[in-house]
Amino acid sequence: MNIRDFQYIISIAKHSHFGKAAEECNVSQPALSMQIQKLESAFGVKIFERNNKHVMVTDIGRKIIERAKNIIDETQRIDELIKIAKDPEAVEIRIGAFPTLAPYFLPVAIPKIIKKFPKLKIFLIEEKTEVLIKKLLAGEIDTAFLATPLPMEIPTIEYSVLFEDEFLLAVPPSHKFAGNKVINRNELSGESLLLMDDGHCLREQALDICSLIGVREKEQFRATSLETLRQMVIANVGITLIPKIAVRENDTLVYIPFHKPPPKRTISMVWRSSSVKKELLLKIAQNMI
């Protein structure tokens, strides 16, 4: 059994489908099926139960695949260690960011990283915080720009704080607050705010702020993106909280800062404490501050 065989069985388990696994592994489906049959024959056990419609992992198959994943992870770590030993800054870095940060921060952050570390090969992914944490723990990404503290305490994750992102109250020009230079929290008591849909960390951050200042959510509408939220405020559907990093110049909305201390979110760069790229990631984070 070799590394390629491990990749085959992991891919089949992931997709529960031989055709999709064959496509991912860049082999023909008949060749993949034949190799799995050879493995099962050599082992004397069934890794998968299959018929024309379904592929299921057997109990022993799950144990084999779990260990195969560990072997793949360790093999990748060895490859990364060798690359880092040859040239610490000439490696691949897979970076994640959540949707209410990525379009506003990455266009500034990535050129800065490339300028300081020109040999890096950077791959970007935009996903919700929960997905990024799972990918980080699974080794599918190396680092992520996330709001901290994280939703749950994870001892295997370290982070470096980059900056504080202040929240502003966004209102249409016709709103009663539009003339305010600042907004006091008690002025919002009894108001209702437009918020993001479930799963977005901005929603959780906004709900925390709402609970502190006695503001309700406008439950008739939930946005799936920050831009949708902005457009609904422009359309006079309601008011909302917008992170300062997402404020546009010459926008038709009125953005009002809160009286000190303002509500804010902390943006950090996070990585696995066991990462072989830890020293490089720390250098990148320090360069971002």
C-alpha positions in Angstrom: 0.0 0.0 0.0 1.4 3.4 -1.0 0.6 7.1 -0.5 -1.5 7.1 -3.7 -3.7 4.3 -2.4 -4.3 6.3 0.8 -5.4 9.3 -1.3 -7.8 7.0 -3.2 -9.6 5.6 -0.2 -9.7 9.1 1.5 -11.2 10.6 -1.6 -13.8 7.9 -2.0 -14.8 8.2 1.7 -15.1 12.0 1.3 -17.3 11.9 -1.8 -19.1 8.6 -1.2 -18.8 8.2 -5.0 -16.2 6.4 -7.1 -16.7 8.7 -10.1 -16.1 11.9 -8.1 -13.2 10.4 -6.4 -11.7 9.3 -9.7 -12.1 12.8 -11.0 -10.4 14.3 -8.0 -7.5 11.8 -8.1 -7.1 12.2 -11.9 -7.6 8.6 -12.7 -10.3 6.7 -14.6 -13.1 5.2 -12.6 -12.4 1.6 -13.7 -8.8 2.0 -12.7 -9.8 3.3 -9.3 -12.3 0.5 -8.7 -9.8 -2.1 -9.7 -7.2 -0.7 -7.3 -9.6 -0.7 -4.4 -10.6 -4.3 -5.2 -6.9 -5.2 -5.2 -6.4 -3.5 -1.8 -9.4 -5.2 -0.3 -8.3 -8.6 -1.7 -4.8 -8.1 -0.3 -6.1 -7.0 3.2 -8.8 -9.7 3.3 -11.3 -7.0 4.5 -13.9 -4.8 2.8 -13.1 -1.0 3.1 -16.3 0.0 1.3 -19.8 -1.4 0.9 -21.1 -0.4 -2.5 -24.0 -0.9 -4.9 -25.1 1.0 -8.0 -26.2 4.0 -6.0 -24.3 4.2 -2.8 -20.8 3.8 -1.3 -20.5 3.4 2.4 -17.4 3.0 4.5 -17.2 -0.1 6.7 -16.2 -0.1 10.3 -12.7 -1.4 9.6 -12.6 1.0 6.6 -13.1 4.0 8.9 -10.2 2.9 11.1 -8.0 2.4 8.0 -9.0 5.8 6.5 -8.4 7.5 9.8 -4.8 6.2 9.9 -4.4 6.9 6.2 -5.2 10.6 6.9 -2.6 10.7 9.6 0.0 9.3 7.3 -0.9 11.8 4.5 -0.7 14.7 7.0 2.7 13.6 8.2 3.9 13.1 4.7 2.8 16.6 3.8 4.5 17.9 7.0 7.8 16.2 5.9 7.5 17.8 2.4 6.9 21.2 4.0 9.8 20.8 6.4 12.1 20.1 3.5 10.9 23.1 1.5 11.2 25.3 4.5 14.7 24.0 5.2 15.7 24.9 1.7 14.1 28.3 1.6 11.8 29.3 4.5 10.0 32.0 2.4 9.6 30.0 -0.9 6.6 27.9 0.2 2.8 27.8 -0.4 0.6 29.6 2.1 -3.1 28.9 2.1 -5.0 31.8 3.6 -8.6 32.1 4.7 -10.8 35.1 5.5 -14.5 35.4 6.4 -16.9 37.2 4.0 -17.5 40.4 5.9 -13.7 41.0 6.1 -12.2 39.4 2.9 -13.3 41.9 0.2 -12.2 44.9 2.3 -9.0 43.6 4.0 -7.4 41.2 1.5 -6.9 43.7 -1.3 -4.8 45.7 1.2 -3.2 42.8 3.1 -2.1 40.5 0.3 0.0 43.1 -1.7 1.7 44.0 1.5 2.6 40.3 2.2 3.8 39.8 -1.4 6.0 42.9 -1.2 7.7 41.6 2.0 7.7 37.9 1.0 7.9 37.8 -2.8 8.8 34.1 -3.0 5.6 33.0 -1.3 2.9 31.3 -3.4 -0.4 32.4 -1.9 -3.8 30.7 -2.2 -6.9 32.4 -0.9 -10.2 31.1 0.4 -13.3 33.0 1.6 -15.6 31.1 3.9 -17.6 31.6 7.1 -15.6 31.5 10.3 -16.9 28.0 11.4 -15.7 26.5 8.0 -12.4 28.2 8.2 -11.7 26.9 11.7 -12.5 23.3 10.5 -10.2 23.7 7.5 -7.5 25.1 9.7 -7.7 22.3 12.1 -7.8 19.8 9.2 -4.6 21.3 7.7 -6.5 22.4 4.6 -5.4 26.0 5.1 -2.3 27.3 6.9 -3.7 30.5 8.4 -6.8 32.7 8.5 -7.8 36.2 9.3 -10.6 35.9 11.9 -12.3 37.9 14.6 -11.1 36.9 18.0 -11.7 35.6 20.5 -12.9 32.6 18.5 -16.4 31.3 19.1 -14.9 28.3 21.0 -11.7 27.9 22.9 -9.2 25.8 20.8 -5.9 25.1 22.6 -4.2 24.0 19.4 -4.7 27.4 17.7 -2.5 30.5 18.2 -3.1 34.0 17.0 -1.6 37.4 16.7 -3.9 40.5 16.9 -3.7 42.7 13.9 -6.1 45.6 14.5 -9.4 46.7 16.0 -12.3 47.3 13.6 -14.8 49.8 15.0 -18.5 49.5 14.3 -20.4 52.4 12.9 -24.2 53.0 12.7 -25.3 53.1 9.1 -28.5 55.0 8.3 -30.1 56.5 5.2 -29.9 60.3 4.7 -33.6 60.7 5.7 -33.2 59.0 9.0 -33.7 60.9 12.3 -30.1 60.1 13.3 -28.5 61.2 10.0 -27.5 64.6 11.4 -25.8 63.1 14.5 -22.0 63.6 14.7 -21.9 60.7 17.2 -24.5 58.3 18.5 -24.9 57.4 22.2 -25.9 53.8 22.9 -28.9 54.8 24.9 -30.3 56.7 21.9 -30.7 53.3 20.1 -32.8 51.8 22.9 -36.0 50.4 21.4 -34.6 50.6 17.8 -34.4 47.5 15.6 -31.4 46.7 13.4 -31.0 44.7 10.1 -28.5 41.9 10.7 -26.7 39.2 8.7 -28.1 35.6 8.4 -27.1 32.8 10.7 -23.6 31.5 10.4 -21.9 34.9 9.8 -19.7 36.0 12.7 -20.8 39.6 12.0 -24.3 38.6 13.1 -23.0 37.2 16.4 -20.9 40.3 17.0 -23.9 42.6 16.2 -26.2 40.5 18.5 -23.7 40.9 21.3 -23.7 44.7 20.8 -27.5 44.7 20.6 -27.9 42.9 23.9 -25.6 45.5 25.5 -27.5 48.5 24.3 -31.1 47.2 24.3 -31.6 47.0 20.5 -33.7 44.4 18.8 -33.2 42.6 15.5 -35.5 43.5 12.6 -36.6 39.9 12.1 -38.4 40.3 8.8 -35.1 40.4 7.0 -31.7 38.8 7.2 -28.9 39.5 4.7 -26.6 36.9 3.2 -23.8 39.5 2.5 -22.7 42.8 3.8 -23.4 44.5 0.5 -27.0 43.3 0.6 -27.3 44.7 4.1 -25.9 48.1 2.8 -28.4 48.1 -0.1 -31.3 47.5 2.2 -30.3 50.5 4.4 -30.1 52.6 1.2 -33.6 51.4 0.3 -34.9 52.7 3.7 -35.7 49.2 5.0 -33.9 49.8 8.2 -30.6 50.7 9.9 -27.6 48.5 10.7 -24.0 48.2 12.1 -21.2 48.3 9.6 -17.5 47.6 10.4 -15.4 50.7 9.6 -13.2 48.7 7.2 -16.2 48.2 4.9 -17.1 51.9 4.7 -16.9 53.3 1.2 -16.0 56.9 0.3 -18.8 58.9 -1.4 -21.4 56.4 -0.2 -25.0 57.5 -0.1 -25.3 56.2 3.5 -24.6 58.1 6.6 -22.1 56.4 8.9 -22.2 57.6 12.5 -19.5 56.7 15.0 -20.5 55.7 18.6 -19.6 57.6 21.6 -16.4 56.3 23.3 -15.8 53.5 23.9 -17.2 52.3 20.5 -18.3 48.7 19.8 -15.6 47.0 17.8 -14.3 43.6 16.7 -10.7 42.4 17.0 -9.1 41.0 13.8 -6.3 38.5 14.2 -4.2 36.2 12.1 -4.6 32.6 13.4 -2.7 29.4 12.8 -2.1 25.9 14.3 0.4 25.8 17.1 1.9 22.7 15.5 2.3 24.2 12.0 5.7 23.7 10.5 5.2 27.2 9.0 4.7 28.8 12.4 7.8 31.0 12.4 7.0 32.3 8.9 3.3 33.0 9.8 4.4 34.9 12.9 6.7 37.0 10.7 3.9 37.7 8.3 1.6 38.7 11.2 4.2 41.0 12.6 4.6 42.6 9.2 0.9 43.3 9.1 0.7 45.2 12.3 
